[in-house]
């Protein structure tokens, strides 16, 4: 499927090709074009409804935005996402197609890891993806969620030694890159998602004692892995994760930004509190109030509160957690873990048009349109059979 190609080449979303935007945006036109040519219809469901309401409210906020040009640009990106969701919702999916898209998600992490290992630069010990393909270290961590959660599930299952060895090597590479970025928010997102998968993944074909042993072995493996990776990471980077540094850094200034943002909200008029200042207007808002730095708020919930007001923030929360609810309903722990990891990342970053977030939402949408109620256990088993 064309959607799979779009998902696999996730990392090219960081490649800007002038007036066309990112290369990934052009790839998105392929599944959209196929849908428009041959289908031109979509199945209405709850996820599409809430996504449409959220995007439409953001578009409407352009009318009262304090920076209509920026709001219009943000709205165009959100419209692209909504159209992509509509194109995906035009079909019913079987287990093979769902399995294929899951593989595409996993390979998007692998492709990103290869590009990082080949072309990444080091600045003050931190890994930076720069050059033609470039991404902020905080955002880069989320690109590996798809493969990392898969590897954890492989290690929790009853698989061949070869399959577990491959997953272990993969995990070591991902852990090295993620810690090497020095992103505390990124690490927190990965750790949270991993804990969700570790605690709640269940395989009906595995005995309870065997499942317990696999979990104990995985914990031991993680400690060994961290000790191995630690020897290859500079002490300056490792010190960023110490409690002393975390306390002294004040979230790298984020606490001050959040405090200023909440003060700005309290000082705003009632109508601005209800409807906000316009989607994408975070930086413009900082010029209206006494902010020390004119940057985004690094928290999607606070940013939504200021940009699209209380009404928009409530819609945003419903929008996000509708996808979590659908994944829970489908008993797909793989999907649940990644979505929660993205939500945790959104507490310290601004990811309103973040492509990895879009991709797991697309996958959740596909699950909601499947013609059979498949849990993550069955899907992971099928992938593992091919990995062996």
N, C-alpha and C positions, 0 to 999 in steps of 0.2 A: 504493500500500500504506500501511496505517496506520503501519507502522514508519518509513516515509519522513517522515511528518508529525512523528513523535516526534524524528527526527534533525534535521530542518530547524529546529525551534524549540528547539534545544539551549540557547540563552541563557536561556530562561525557567526553566531549572533553578536559577537564582539567585533566583527570585521565591518568597518564602515566603508561603504563604496559610494560616497558622495551623496547626491540628491536622492538616491534610492534608499538611503538608510543602511541597515545591515544586510549582509548577504543572506541571513536567515529569513529576512522578510521576503526576499525574492523566492526562496524555497517554499515559504508558506503559500505563495500564489499558486503553486502546482496543485496541492489537494483542493484548494478553493476553486481553482479553474476547472478541475475535473468534476467537482460537485455542481458547479454552475452549468457546465455543458451537458451533463448526463442525468442529473438528479433534480436540482433546484427545489427541493423540499426537505423538510427536517421534522424529526419526531419531537414533539414538545414533552419536556419532562421538568421536574423540579429544578435540576441544576441549570438548565437553560433559562428557566424563568428568573431565578435569582441573579444569574449572570447578566441577563438582559436588563433587569431593574437597576442593578449596580452601575452598569456601563451607561445606561440612559440618564441616570441621575448625574453622573460625572459629566456627560455631554451637556446637560441642562445647566450645570454650574458655570459653563462658559459665559452664560448670559450675564451673570453678576460677578464674574471673575475680576480681580484687580490686575491680572495680566492675561488678557484674552489670547494673546499669541501663544504663550506657553501652555495654557489650558487646552487650546485647540490642538496643539501638537501631542499632548498627552492623550487627548480624546481619540485622535486618529489611531494611536497605538492600541487603545482599548477596543476600538471598533474592529481592528484587525483580529484581535483575540476573539471577540464575539462572533465574527464571521467564520473564523476557524472552528469555533465550537459548533456553530450551526452546520458547517460542512461535515464535521465528524458525526453530528447527530442525525444525519440523513440516512444512516444505515443501521442494520442490526448485525451484531458481531457474534461469531461462534468462538469456541474455545481456542482454536488454532490461531485465529486473528488476534485474540487477546494475548495469547502466548507470544506471538510475533512482536506486538507492540511492547510487551514487557522486555523482550530481548533488545529491542531498539533503545529503550531507556537505559538498560545496562551498558550497551555498547556506547552510548553517548558519554558515559563516565569514562569508559576505557579510552575512547578517542581523545577526550580532554586530557587524561593522564599522560598519554603518549606525547601530545603536543607540549604539555608542561615540562616533561622530562627532557625533551629535545630543545625547546626554545626559551625556557624560563630564565630570567635574570635574577641576580641576588643583590639586594640593596640593604645594607646594615644587617645582613644575615637573613633577611626575609625573602621568601620566594615571590617574585612578581612575574606575571604573564604579560610581557610587553612586546612591542613590534607590530606586525600585521594583525596578529591575534592578541588582544590584550583584555585583561579583566582585573577588577579590584580584588585584592586578596580576601576580603570579607565575603564577597560574592562567590569567588572561585570555589570555596569549600562546598557549597551546595551542589555543585556539578557532580560531586562524587557520591552523593546520597544514594542514587539509584543502584550503583554497583555495590556499595558498601553494605547496604541492607540485604541485598541478594546474597553476598558472601556470608554474612552472619547467619542467614537462614540455611544456607548450604551446610555450614558447620554445626547447626543445630539438628540437622536431619541425619538419617542413617544413609550415608553415601560412601562411595569408594574412597580409598586413601588418596588416589590421584585427584579426585574432585576436591577433596578437602585441602590437599596440598596447594592446588592452583588457587583456591579461594584465600588461603593463608598468605600466599605470596602477593596476591592482589591487595589484600588488606594492609600488608606492610607498606606497599607503595603508596596507597591512599593516605594512610596515617602519617607517613613521612611528609607528603606534600601538604596535608592539612595543618600539621603542627608547624611545618616550615613556613607557612604563610604568616604565622604569628597572629592569626585572627582569633580572638577570644570568643567573639560572637559566633563565628563559624564553627569552632570546636564545640561550643555549647550546643549548637543545633545538631551537629553530628552525634554527640554523646547522648542527647535526649532521644533522638530517633533510634539510635542503637539500643538504648535501654528499653524502649517500647517494643522493639522487635524481640529482644532477649527475653523479656518478661511475658509477653502475650502471644508469641508465636506457638502454635500447637499443631502437631502432626498426628492425625488420628491413627495412622499406621505404626506409630512408634510407642513402645511401652513406656510407662511412667518412669521406671528406673533408668531405662536407656536415655530418656529425655533429660533426666536429672544429671546423669553422667556427662552427656554432651554439653550441658550448661556449665558444669564444673570445669571441664576441659577447656571450654571457650574462655572462661574467666582466667584460667592459668595461662592460656595462650596470649591473652591481651596483655597481661603483666610482662610476659617474656618479650612480646612485640614492642611494648613501650620502652623496655630497657635497651633493645636493639636499636630502635629508631633514635633514642635519646643520644646515643653515641655519635650520631651523624648530624645532629642539630646543634647550632651554636648556643652557648650558654646565655647569650643576650636574648635570644628568642625564647628559650626555656624560662627565663626569668620573667617574661611577660605573663606567664600563667601562675606565678606565685601569688599567694594571698596578700602579701605585702605590696606587691606591684599593683594588683587589682584595686586595693584600697587607696593607694596613693594616686592612681591615674584618674580616679572618678569616671571610669568608663571612657577614658580618652576624651574627656570633656562632654560626654553625652549627658551626664546628670545635669550639668549646667544648661545644656541645650533644652532638655526636657522641662526643666524648671522654668526657663524663659518662655517656652512654648505654652505651658499651662498658665503662666501669668498673662500671656498675650490673649489666651482664650477667655480668661476671667475679665480682662479689660475690654473685650470686644462687645459690641452692641448685641442685643437679644437676637436680632435677625441674623447677624453674622455667626452667632453661636449656633443657631439652628441650621443655617445653610452653608456656612463657611465662606472662604475667600476665593474659591475656584480650584478645580483639580489641577495639580501640578504647581500651585502658586506658593509653595513653602518658602522658597528663597525670597520671593517678593514680600511675603509677610514679615520676614525678619527686618525689613527696612521700615516697617510701620511701628515697630516696637523696639525697646532697648535690648537688642541681642548683641552679644559680643562678637559673634561670627555669623556671616551671612551664608549659611549652608542649609541643607535639608535637615530634618529633625531626627533622622536615624531611628525612627520607630513608626511603623506603619499605622498603628492605632492612634497615636498622637497626631501624626501627619494627617490622617483621615479626619480627625476631629477638627483640626484647623482648616483644612482645605475644603471639605464638603460638609462640615458642621455635624451636629448631633444626629440629625436625620441620616446623613450620608454615612457616618461612622457606624450607626446601627445596621444600615443596609450592608456595609462592608463586612461586619462581623457575621451577619446571617449568610452572606455570600460565601465567606471562607469556610465557616463551620458546616455549611450544607454539604460541601465536598467530603469533609471528615465524616459526617453522619452517613453519607452514601457508602463510603469505604467500610465503615463499621457494619452497616447493614449487610454488605456483601461478604463480611468476615475476611476481608483482605488486609491482613496485618502489614504486608509489604507496603501497600498504598497508605495505610493509616500512619505508619511510622514516618514515611517521607513527608506527608502533609504536616504532621506535627513538627518535624524538623524544620520545615519551611516557616511555620508559624513562629517558632522560637527564634529563627534567624530574623524574622520581621520585627522582633522586639528591639533589635539594635541596628537595623539597616532599613533603607527605603527601597522596597522591592515591589512597587505597584505594577510595573511592567517587566517583571523578572521572568525570563524565558524558562528556566528550570521549574519555576512555580507553575507556569502555564502548562508545561509538559505533563506534570503529575495530575493537573486538573483535567487535561485532555484524556489521560489514561483512566481517570475516575469516571469521566463521562462515558467512555467506551464500556467500562464495567456496568454502568447503569443501563446501557442499551444492549447488553448481552442477552442472548436467548436462552441462557441457562445460568442458574445461580451458582457460580463457581467461587470457591474460597481460595485464598492465597496458597493453601497447602497443596491443592491439586496442581496449580500452575507451577509452583516451585518444583514439584516432583517431576513434572514433564520436562522442564528445562534441565534439571539435573541428569535426567536420563540421556540427554543429548550431550551433556558436558563430559559424561563418563567415557 
